[in-house]
Amino acid sequence: MKRVFSGVQPTGNIHIGNYLGALKQFVELQQDHDCVYCIVDLHSITMPQDPKVLRENIMDVAALYLAIGLDPKKSIIFVQSMVPGHTELAWILMCNSYTGELSRMTQFKQKSRDSESAPTGLFTYPILMAADILLYDTDVVPVGNDQKQHIEITRDLAERVNNKYGKTFVVPDGRFLKEGARIMSLDDPTAKMSKSAENIHSRISLLDDTNKIKKSIMRSTTDSEGTIHYDMGSKPGISNLLNIYSAFSGLGVVEIEKKYEGRGYGDFKKDLVDVTVEAILPIQQRYHEIRKSQELIDILKDGAEKANTISEKTLTRVKEKFGLGL
């Protein structure tokens, strides 16, 4: 089977955009792929973090991984910092990368735009991401289109090393996530749903209670036309809600349009609340069962052991090619 690698930062509660746009597909991939899923805590410290909050966030994301359906019998699930190979390989790759290519990375430009001096970790972030991927001889990386540049630099680094030292790395392919599940902000449907948006009602998080979900959906931006019709260009608000309804219910958008023909946004939004709560509730129940359990800790320790076994083999091969060690 082809190997898949992906990771999620522990930077707050996972929202439905993350879930429907990526994590749900992670669950699907584990059925017929060899999957490695990571909580990338080292990436999160490129920006200041409260250590206590970070540790809680790591465990929150780990518990949500399991709650959405990732199976430790089918996938390796672990915390990035528990596998030292990530940083060791990152240094080797850093010595084979160039400041020019890193300075052209769009995300670095965006995050450092208003700063005279940016953290070095933010600048070298793509190299650590490349190490994450190449460490596991990854064939497929499921990502959104905003990560395309990171996949390109990973492929460039792998090919550069292979050309210089002989076959060393598997050159991975990006598996760009299905656009149909692209979920936008509830208060600004022209922007992606975001964890960092100031307005808490711009997003629905997987751990939000029913009242919060209801308020966020009922307050969501639509338009004055009043017809439930999909048109992302002229009706982005209602189109975004139709995407959410479709993703959670399994109904096609056209089917939903027919169901609400002649009915108003109020009825539609009330039903969307029910559809969303019904889909999220089992995830929340499983999350609360496992969040404080020894089972969760054991799964992460076992995942780290399995990840270390794979990464050590890769590093042994890389060091031999580079002439490192004895």
N, C-alpha and C positions, 0 to 999 in steps of 0.2 A: 504493500500500500504506500501511496505517497504520504510524505510527512508534512503536516501543517504546523506552523508556529504563529501565535499571536499573543498579545498582552494588553492589559488595561491598567492605567494608572490609578493608584488609590487616592484620588483627589476629591472625594465626596461621593454622595449618593448617586448611583447609576440611574439615569433617566430613561424614559421609554424610547427616546431617539437612539441611545446607545444600544438598548435591548433589541428593538425592531430592526435597526440598521446594521447591527453587527453580531451581538451576542446570540441572538436566535439562530443565526446562520452557523455560529460556532457549534451549537448543539447538533445541527443537521450534519455538519462535516465529520463529526466523530463517528458517524455510522459507517463510513466507508473510507476513512483516512486514519493514519497514525498521528494523533493530535497532541501537541504540547502547548499548554495554556499557562500563562504566567501573570502574576501581579507585579508590574514593573515599578517597584518602589524606588529603585535607584534613579529612574527617570524623574520621579516626582521631586527629588531634592535639588533639581536645577533651579528651583524657586524656594524661598524660605518656607519651612514647615515647622509646626509645633510637634516635637517628637511623640508626645502622648496621643495627640490627635492622629498623627500619621499611623501609629501602630494600630489604633482602633479602625482607621480607614482600611488598612491592609486586611484585617480580619473581616470587615464588612464586605469587601469585594470578594474575598475568598468564599464567604458564606453565600453570597449572591450567585457566584459561579455555580455552586452546587444546587442552589434553589431553582435556577432557571433550567437545570437539566444536564449540566456537564457531569459526566460519570467517571469517577476515578478509576474504574475498571476498564474504561475505554480510552481515557485521556490522562496525560500526566499534568497535574495541577500543582503549582508550587509558587514560592515567593522568590523573585529574582535575586535578592541580596543573599539568599541562602546557598547560591551556586556561584563560587568565586570565579569560575571560568568566564562569566560575562565581562568582568572588568579586565581580566588578564588578556582575553582576546581583543577587547576594545583598545588596549594600549598597542598591541601588535598592528591592528588595523590603522590606528591613529598615525603610526610611523610610516604608513603607506598611503596616507591621504594628504590633501593639500589645502592650505588656508583659502585659496581662491575658490575651490569648489564648495567649501563649507560656507564661505561668506555669501554665496549665491543662493543659499537655501531660503525659501520663501518664509518658512515659519520663524527662522532666526531673525530675518529682517523685520517681521511683524512684531515679534516679542521684544526686540531691542530698539525699536524705532525711537522711543522717547527717552532713551538712556544714553549718556555719554560713554559709559562703559558697562558692558553686559557680563554676566557670570560666564566663566570659561566653559562650564558644564552645558550651558545653553548653546554655546557655539559648537561643542563637540557631541551634542545630543545625537545627531544622525549616525555617528560612529558607534556609539553604544547600541543604538537600535540595529545597526548592521551586524554587530557582534551577537546580539540576541538571536538573530535569524540564522547566521552562518554557523553558530556554535552547534546547532542541532541538525546540520545537513538538510536544511529545510527545502522542500520542493515548492510549497505553495504558502503564500502569506495573504490571508484575507484582510483587506484594508478598504477604506473609503478613498474616493478620488483625491481628497486633500492630502493623502499620504503617498501619492504617486511618486513624488520627487524623492522621498526616502527609499522607496523600493529601487528607484533608478540608481541612487548612489551606492546602495548595497550591491546591486548587480555589477556596477562599475568596479567596486573594490574587489569583489570576488574574481572577476575576469582579469583585473590588473595583477593580482597575486598569482592566479593560475598561469598567466602568460609569462611571468617572471620566474616562478619557482616550480612550474609543472602543476598538474592537477592537484589542487589542495582543497578547494571548496566546491560544494554544489551551488550552481547559480540559480537562485530562486525566481519564481514567477509571482507576480502580484495577482491575486484573485479579487478583482474589484467588486465590491458588494453591490447587490441588486438595487438599482435606483428606485424601484417601486416602494421600498420601505424607508425612503428618505423622509425623516420627520423634522418639521420646521418648528420654530418658536411659536407658542400660542398667542403671544401679543404682537409679534412681528413675523408673519409667515413668509417673509422674504429672506429671513436669516435662519440658520440652523439652530435647533434646540441646543442650549448650552448650560452646563453646570454652573458657569461663572456669571451668568446674567443676573443683574441686580433684582429684577422682578421675579419673585419666587413662583408667580403664577404664569410665567413664560414657559414653564416645563412641568412635567409630571414625573416624579421619581418613583422607582419601584417600591419604595418603602413609605410613600405618602399614605396617610389615612383617607378614608372615604370622603370626609368633609373637605379636605384639601383638594382631592381630585375633582370633586363636584364644583368647588369654587373656581378652580383653574379652567375647567372646560366651559362652564357657564359664562365666564368672563372673556373667553377667547375671542380674538378678532375675527369678524366675518366681513359682511358688507351690507349695504342698504337694499340690495335687490330682493332678497328673501327667498330665492329659489335654490334648491339643493341640487347643484350641477357642478361637475368637475371641469375646471378650467384654470390651470395653475397660473396662466398669464393674467387673466382679468379677475379671477376669483381665488386668489391664493389662500385666503383664510379658510373658506369652506372646503377647498380642495385638500388642504392639509388635514382637516378633521375627517374627511372621507378616507384619506390614506390610513389614518389611525384606526378608524372603524373597520376598514377592510382587513388590516393586518391582524387585529385582535379577534375579529369575528370569523374570518375565513371567507366572507362574502365578497364577490367582485364589486368594484365601484359602480358599474352599470346596474347591477342588481340592487344596490343600496339606493341609487338615484330613483329607481322605479318604486321602491318601497316607500320613499318619502315624497313622491310626486304629489303636489298640491298641499303639502304640509310645511310648516314654518321651521325656522332655526331652533326655536324653543323646544319643540318636540324632539327634533333630531339630537340636540345637545343632551337632553335628559336621558335619551336612550344610549347615547355614547358614554355617558357616565356609567350606566349599568354594564355596558359591554366591557369597558375598561376595568372597572372594579372586579368583574367576574374573571377576567384574564389575569389580573395581578394578584388576587387574593391567594391562590395556591402557592405562588412564589413567596409571598410574605409568610405564609404558614410554615413552609419548609425552611425559610430563612431563620425564623424564630426558634425552630426546633434544633437547628444545628449551630447557631451563632456562638453560643457559650459552651459548646460541647468539646469533650476530649476527642471525639471523632474528627472534628474539623482540624485540630492540631495534628492528629495522627496522619490524616490525608495529606496535609502540607509537608510533613516530615518525610513521608513515603515518596511523595512527588519530587522533593528535593534530592533524595537519594537516587531515584531513577534518572533525574535530569543530570546529576553529577556524573553518573556512569556514562551517559552519552557524551557529555561535554569533555570529560577527561580523554576519551578516545579521540575526539576532534583535536584537542589541544596537543596531544602526543604527536599526531600527524603534522600539525602546523609547526610545532617546534622542530621536528625533524627536518621539515622543508626549509626552515629559516636558519638551521644550525644552532638552535638554542639548547642550553642544558648540556649534559654529558653524553 
